[in-house]
Amino acid sequence: MGPAAVSAIDPASANRRATGALVSIVIPCYKQARFLADAIESALAQTYRTIEIVVVNDGSPDETAAVAARYPPVRYIEQDNAGLAAARNTGLANSCGEFVVFLDADDRLLRDAIQTNVDRLTADEAVAFVAGLSYYIASDGSPLPTDQQRLPEGDLHAVLLARNRISTPACVMFRRSALDAIGGFDTRVDACADYEMYLRVSRAFPVAFHGQMVAEYRRHGDNMSLDAPRMLRDLCAIMRRQRRLLRGDEARLDAWRQGRRNIREYYGDHVANRIRERVRERMEWGSVVADTLTLLVHHPRGLFAHVFRKTVTSVQKIYPPQEMDVQIDRAPALLVGGRSALNR
């Protein structure tokens, strides 16, 4: 059954059909106690009231337990540190809502988020998840500029193969029966297990996107997505597994190729920049070696581009730039296809 787009919804009809539908809001937390109260309060403030809130303390060494204890309606679960994907799976196993939202502890739901997504899921019982949009916020909760992309259309699995169009898991509401059918989050790709889940679900069931704002995605110095080597490793692992499922489907293979290229160039550039900064500052040589190996395995052309730039820079110190035959600005594009490849 192929992915489908959301059609027009009669809100009154959707509300009648949603009567009694319990929504589980699962909040995994590891070293995010300073933001956890915001996340819990955004869940408690929902206009849709048939909810349960489950906080999973993933072995966090901070004040997560104390923060959760301030909110009696919250079900609190504690486990040894096993990673974000495992914490989400624990929350899923210890909740019972017909619909499920995974709210990261550093993000927030907007007041109508649950009602908005319940309306859309109940309007089409074939849809396995719906995804709305989010604003960016700063560490202190203040708004940040947010550019919203055009809503995806057509084969939504192919859209997601080409690029993850979901900014944060809080934007998504899953139908529990779909999660039960395909299994939980993949703990082997912990940093990107949400993206792997979107791909797995959208391949098996129809999914839908809509243009309503439902969440706030907090950007701060500890976001997991800032760990470029880890993101590159996990995303490349996901794409390798996806490749085996696409034999004979040229349209989705093209989307897969675009997605792999985007991942390698975006995160590969970030890894190369990190290597350059640490070499320049003569620090963390162990990380320099590890990051270099990551590039060699997952984005070798990016590594060669980095080495080429370093070589040209060294030569420039000996010879004036006008005496060089190589145009430095063109070298990265010649080697790795250029940044414009992100927009192909």
Sequence and secondary structure as in RCSB ss.txt:
>XXXX:A:sequence
MGPAAVSAIDPASANRRATGALVSIVIPCYKQARFLADAIESALAQTYRTIEIVVVNDGSPDETAAVAARYPPVR
YIEQDNAGLAAARNTGLANSCGEFVVFLDADDRLLRDAIQTNVDRLTADEAVAFVAGLSYYIASDGSPLPTDQQR
LPEGDLHAVLLARNRISTPACVMFRRSALDAIGGFDTRVDACADYEMYLRVSRAFPVAFHGQMVAEYRRHGDNMS
LDAPRMLRDLCAIMRRQRRLLRGDEARLDAWRQGRRNIREYYGDHVANRIRERVRERMEWGSVVADTLTLLVHHP
RGLFAHVFRKTVTSVQKIYPPQEMDVQIDRAPALLVGGRSALNR
>XXXX:A:secstr
          HHHHHHHHTT  EEEEEEESS HHHHHHHHHHHHT S   EEEEEEEES SSSHHHHHHT TTSE
EEEE    HHHHHHHHHHT   SEEEE  TT EE TTHHHHHHHHHHH TT SEEEEEEEEE TTS EE      
   S HHHHHHH    S GGGEEEEHHHHHHH S  GGGGGGHHHHHHHHHHHHS  EEEEEEEEEEE  TT GG
G HHHHHHHHHHHHHHHHTT TT HHHHHHHHHHHHHHHHHHHHHHHHHHHHHHHHT  HHHHHHHHHHHHHH H
HHHHHHHHHHHHHHHHHHS GGG SS GGGHHHHHH  GGGGG 
